[in-house]
Amino acid sequence: MERRTSERLVNLTIALLTARTFTSKDRLRDLVEGYHGLNDENFDRQFERDKDTLRAFGVPIETGTDERYFADEPGYRIRQDDFELPPLSFTPAEVAVLVTAAQVWQQASTAESTTNALTKLWASGVEPDTDRLAALRPHISAKEPAWQGLWNALQARQYVNFTYHGVIRRVAPFVLAYRHGAWYLAGFDDTRGAPRLFKLDRIQGDVAPTGEPGAYELPVTSANELLSGLEEAQPDATALLEVRNGRAPWLTRRAEPVDGDAEQWQRWSLPYASGGAVVDDIAMGGADVRVIEPPELADAVAAHHQALLSRLEGTP
């Protein structure tokens, strides 16, 4: 993605995330530097493309209004609860892994645009909550060679050709998402004539754009619906976990609390599918998650942590 485009998307995200009320399109036009100099038609087109791009990347942009007498003029915002994760803590070994991993965004390239966006918000009378900006920090690597080409094609709404399982596919990219430790693409596969999911590390060779930009419209549906094929199989077992209060929301959202919580820890009953990604999901909680039962699951998580520590031997 070009730096100018990424700066505009970051500015738009900051404006929507930090404003405490719905923000009108005209006000966003003034706040986001990347929209300056565009005529009305080009601005409307660019703004709609930017909204589609952010939503495709999982940014939950909400439409509504706070004006009682001007309900016909919608505004936009990003709800903090929908966008952010609670603070996370890691062991030194886990921090070493995160520091070593390549980042999707380089913060140095967005620092200047972030400052500019906040200055414009303050000048226009909006009181941004800068603590919310922690949600913009990148934490996920994108080492798959296909990632950059698909990112560019998704932003431009342009078809791509790539080889998957030995077959050349022509695909309209809809969503790029990180699930269970890997990147996936959801899109419409013209070769198969149906929506499909593709795991990026199984794409062979280069991703080649084909046709003109703006060749298709993104579907009016959520990223979760498009990625529903990645959901785990039906649960066939239940784990009893202890989770430090306020930690591991990706687990507690799927679990039921169990009576007898301590001051800092809460017990949870977690349904899971045997052979699924439950070990990875629990291990991601680090020292904030303990497996009480079944013992075989506790052993699998312990083995996962031990393998991680073994790989980190010699890491400063």
ZANUSE-827281 format. One record per residue: x, y, z of N, C-alpha, C in turn; residue in three letters. Coordinates in steps of 0.1 Angstrom, whole numbers, plus 5000, padded with zeros to 4 digits. Layout:
residues N
XYZXYZXYZALA
...
//
This chain:
residues 316
500849885000500050005000500950125000MET
500550224992501350354991501250425005GLU
502350495008502350565021501150665022ARG
500950735011499850835011498550775014ARG
498250655009496950595011496950545026THR
497950485031497950435044497850545054SER
498450665051498250775060496850825061GLU
496150825049494750875049493950775057ARG
494150645055493350545062493550555077LEU
494850575081495150595096494450715101VAL
494550825094493950955098492450935100ASN
491750865090490350845091490050755103LEU
490750655105490550565117490650645130THR
491750725131491950805143490750905145ILE
490350965135489151065136487950995141ALA
487650875136486450805140486550745153LEU
487750695157488050635170488050725182LEU
488550845180488750935191487651035193THR
486851055183485651145185484651075194ALA
484051155203483151095213481651085207ARG
481351145196480051145190480151105175THR
479051075169479051055155479651175147PHE
480451155137481051265130480551265116THR
480151375111479551385098480651375087SER
480151335075481051315064481851455060LYS
481051565061481651695058482751725068ASP
482551695081483551725091484751635089ARG
484551505085485651425083486451475071LEU
485751525061486451585049487451695054ARG
487051775064487951875069489051825077ASP
488751715085489751665094490851575088LEU
490551505078491451405072492151475060VAL
493451495062494251565052494251505038GLU
494051375037494051315024492851345015GLY
491851405021490651445014490751595009TYR
491751665013491851805009492151814994HIS
491551904988491851924973490951844964GLY
490151754970489251674961487951744959LEU
487451734947486051794944485051704950ASN
483751744950482751674957482651524952ASP
482651514939482451374934483551284937GLU
484851334936485951254939486051224954ASN
485651324963485651294977484651184981PHE
483451194975482451094978482850954974ASP
483450944963483950814958485150764967ARG
486050854970487150814978486750774992GLN
485850854998485350825012484650685012PHE
483850655002483150525002484150415001GLU
485150434992486250324991486950305004ARG
487250415011488050405023487250335034ASP
485950365035485050295044485050145041LYS
484850115028484849975024486149905028ASP
487249975026488549915028488749885043THR
488449985052488549965066487649855071LEU
486449855066485449745070485949605066ARG
486549605054487149475049488249425058ALA
488949515065490049475074489549465088PHE
488249465090487649435103487449555112GLY
487549675106487349795114485849825115VAL
485149815127483749825128483249975127PRO
483050025115482550165114481050165115ILE
480550245124479050245127478450375122GLU
477250365116476650485110475450515119THR
475250645122474150695130474250845132GLY
473450895141473451045144473151065159THR
473751175164473551225177472651345177ASP
472251395165471451515164469951485163GLU
469251525173467851495174467051545162ARG
467351665157466551735147467251715133TYR
468351645132468951635119469351485116PHE
468351405119468551255117468851215103ALA
468451305093468651275079470151295075ASP
470951345083472351365080473251275089GLU
473551155084474251055092475651085095PRO
476151035106477551045109478150915111GLY
479450905114480150785115481050785128TYR
481250665133482150655145482650505146ARG
483650485154484150355157483950345172ILE
483150245177482950225191484150165197ARG
484650225208485850175215485750025219GLN
484549985224484349845229484449745217ASP
484049785205484049695194485449685187ASP
486249785189487549795182488749755190PHE
488749785203489949765211489949635218GLU
491149585222491349475231491749535244LEU
491449455255491949505268493449495269PRO
494149555279495549545280496049405281PRO
497149365275497649225276498949235283LEU
499349125290500649105296501248975291SER
502548975290503248865285504448835293PHE
504948705293506148675299507348725291THR
508548735296509648775288509848695276PRO
509648565276509848485265508848525254ALA
507548545258506548585248506848725242GLU
507348815250507648945245508748935235VAL
509748845237510848825227510248775214ALA
509248695214508648645201507948765194VAL
507248845202506448955196507449055190LEU
508549085197509549185192510249135180VAL
510449005179511148945167510248945155THR
508948935157508048915146507949045137ALA
507849025124507649145116506349205118ALA
506249335116504949405119504249445106GLN
502949445106502249475094502449625090VAL
502349705100502649855098503949885106TRP
504649985100505850035107505350165114GLN
505450175127504850295134505550425130GLN
506850415126507550535122506950605110ALA
506250525101505650585089504350645092SER
503750625104502450675107502450775118THR
503650795125503650885136503351035132ALA
503851075121503651215117502151235114GLU
501551145106500151165103499251155115SER
499651075125498851065137498851195145THR
500051265146500151395152499251495145THR
499351495132498551595124497151575126ASN
496651445126495251425128494751465141ALA
495551445152495051485165495051645166LEU
496051705160496051855160494751905153THR
494351855142493151895135491951875144LYS
491851755151490751735160490651835171LEU
491751855178491751955189491352095183TRP
491852135172491552265166490052285163ALA
489452175159488052185155487052165167SER
487552155179486752155191486452015195GLY
486951905188486751765193487751735203VAL
487351675214488251635225488551485224GLU
489651455217489951315215490551245227PRO
490251115229490751045240492050965234ASP
493251025237494450965231494750825236THR
494250795248494450655253493950555244ASP
492950585236492350485227493250455215ARG
494250535213495150515201495950395203LEU
496050345215496850215217496350105208ALA
495050115205494450005196495050005182ALA
495650115178496250115164497650055164LEU
498150015175499549955174499449815168ARG
500349795158500349665151500949555160PRO
500349435160500949325167500949195159HIS
500649205146500549075138501549085127ILE
502248975124503148965113502448935101SER
503048975089502548935076503648895067ALA
504148775070505348725063505048655050LYS
503748615048503448545036503648635023GLU
504348585013504748665001503448714994PRO
502348654995501148694988500448814995ALA
500748845008500048935015499949075009TRP
501149125005501149265000500349274987GLN
500549184978499749194965498249184968GLY
497849104977496349094980495849214987LEU
496749274996496349405002496149504992TRP
497049524982496949624972495649604964ASN
495449474960494249444952492949474959ALA
492949444972491749464980491449614981LEU
492449694983492149834984491649894971GLN
492249844959491849894946490549824941ALA
490049714948488949634943489249584929ARG
490449514928490849464915491049314916GLN
490649244905490849094905492349064905TYR
492648944910493948884911493948744905VAL
495148704900495348564896496448514905ASN
496248394910497348324917497048174916PHE
498148094919498047954918497747894932THR
496747814933496347754946496047604944TYR
496847524952496747374950496847334935HIS
497847404928498147374915497247424904GLY
496247504908495247554898495247704899VAL
495347764887495347914886493847964889ILE
493748054899492548104903492448254899ARG
491248294895490948444893489948484904ARG
490348574913489648594926489448744927VAL
488248774932487948914937488148914952ALA
489148984957489348974972488349054979PRO
487848994990486849064999487449105012PHE
488149005019488549025032489948955034VAL
490849025041492048965046491948955061LEU
492148835067491948825081492948725087ALA
493348755100494348675107493548585117TYR
493548455115492848365123493648245127ARG
493648205139494348075144495848075139HIS
496548195140497948195137498248205122GLY
497348225113497548235099496748335092ALA
497148385081496348485073495548405063TRP
494248455061493348395051492748505043TYR
492348475030491648565021490348505019LEU
489248585020487948555016487648635003ALA
487148564993486848634981485948554972GLY
485648604960484848534950485748474940PHE
485748344939486648264930485848254916ASP
486248334906485648314893485948184887ASP
487048124890487447994885486447884889THR
485947894902485047804907483547854907ARG
483447984904482048034904481348044917GLY
482148064928481548064941482548134951ALA
482048184963482948234973483848124978PRO
485048164981486048064986486948134997ARG
487548055005488548095015489848035010LEU
490948115012492248075008493248105019PHE
494048005023495148025032496348085025LYS
496848195030497848265022499148185021LEU
499548105031500848035029500747915020ASP
499547895015499347785004499247844990ARG
499347974989499348034976500748024970ILE
500747974958502047944951502448054942GLN
503648094942504148194933503548334936GLY
503648424926503248564928501748584926ASP
501248694932499848734930499848844920VAL
499148824909499148914897497848984896ALA
497749114897496549184895496149174880PRO
494849174878494249164864493049244863THR
492849304851491649394849491849524855GLY
490849604855490849744860490549754875GLU
491049854882490649884896489149914896PRO
488549894907487149924909486249824901GLY
486649704898485949614889484849544896ALA
484749554910483649484917483349564929TYR
482149534935481749594948481949494959GLU
482349544970482549464982481149424987LEU
480949294991479649254996479149325009PRO
477849355010477349415022477149305033VAL
478149275039478149165050479349185059THR
479349125070480449145080481549045076SER
482749085081483948995080483748865086ALA
483048855097482748725104481948635095ASN
480948695088480148605079480948555068GLU
481848635062482648595051483648485055LEU
484048495068485048405073484448285081LEU
483148265080482548165088483048025085SER
483648005074484247875071485447845079GLY
486047945086487147915095486847875109LEU
485547885112485147845126485447705128GLU
485747675141486047535145484847445144GLU
485147315144484047215144483247225157ALA
482047165157481247165169481947115181GLN
481847175192482547135204482046995208PRO
483046915213482746775217483446755231ASP
483946855237484646845250484546975257ALA
484746975271484647095279485947105288THR
486547225288487647245296487347345308ALA
487947315319487847405331489047495332LEU
488947625330490047715330490047815342LEU
491147855346491247975355491948085347GLU
491248195346491748315338491848435348VAL
492948505347493148625354492048725350ARG
491448785360490348875357490748985347ASN
489848995337490049095326490949055315GLY
491448925316492448875305491748785296ARG
492448755285492048645275490548655271ALA
490148775266488748785262488348695250PRO
489348655242488948555231488548425236TRP
488948395249488448265255487148285263LEU
487148395271486048415280484748445273THR
484848505261483648535253482948405249ARG
483748295248483148165244482848075255ARG
483048115268482948035279481848085289ALA
481548005299480648035309481348045323GLU
481048145331481748155344481248045353PRO
482148005362481947905372481947965385VAL
481047925394481047985408482347955415ASP
482648045424483848035433485048105428GLY
484848225421485948305416486748365428ASP
488048375426488948435436489048585433ALA
489948645441490048795440490648835426GLU
491648755421492248795409491948695398GLN
491348585401491148475391489648435390TRP
489248405378487848355376487948215369GLN
487148125373487047995366486048005355ARG
486347935344485447935332485347795327TRP
484147765322483847635315483847665300SER
484847605293485047635279484747515270LEU
483647515262483447415252484447425241PRO
484947315236485947315225485847185217TYR
486447195205486447085196487747015197ALA
487746885199489046815200489746815186SER
491046845187491846855175491746985168GLY
491047085174490947215169492047305173GLY
491847435173492947535177492847575191ALA
492247495200492047535214493447545221VAL
494347465218495647465225496347595221VAL
496347635209496947765205496247885212ASP
494847875212494047985218494448005233ASP
494547885240494847895254496247935257ILE
497147885249498547925250498848065248ALA
498048135239498148275236497948355249MET
497248305259496948375271498148375281GLY
499148295278500448295286500148265300GLY
500748335309500548305324499248345329ALA
498348415321497048455326495948345325ASP
496348235319495348125317495947995323VAL
495147925331495547795336494547695333ARG
494947575328494047465325493947375338VAL
492747375343492447285355492147145351ILE
491347125341491046995335490447015321GLU
490546915312491146785315492646785315PRO
493246685321494746685322495446675309PRO
494846605299495446595286495546725279GLU
494546815281494646945275495647035282LEU
495747015296496747085303498147045298ALA
498346915296499646865291499946925277ASP
498946935269499246985255499647135256ALA
498947215264499347355265500747365271VAL
501047285281502347295287503447255276ALA
503147155268504147115258504247235247ALA
503147305245503247415235504147525241HIS
504047555254504847655260506347615260HIS
506547485263507847435263508547445250GLN
507747415239508347425226508647565222ALA
507847655227508147805225509447845232LEU
509647795244510847835252512047765245LEU
511947645240513047585233513447665221SER
512447715213512847795201513447925205ARG
513247965217513848095221515148085227LEU
515747975228517047955235518048035227GLU
518748115234519748205228519248335223GLY
517948365224517348495221517648595231THR
518248705228518548805239517248865244PRO
//
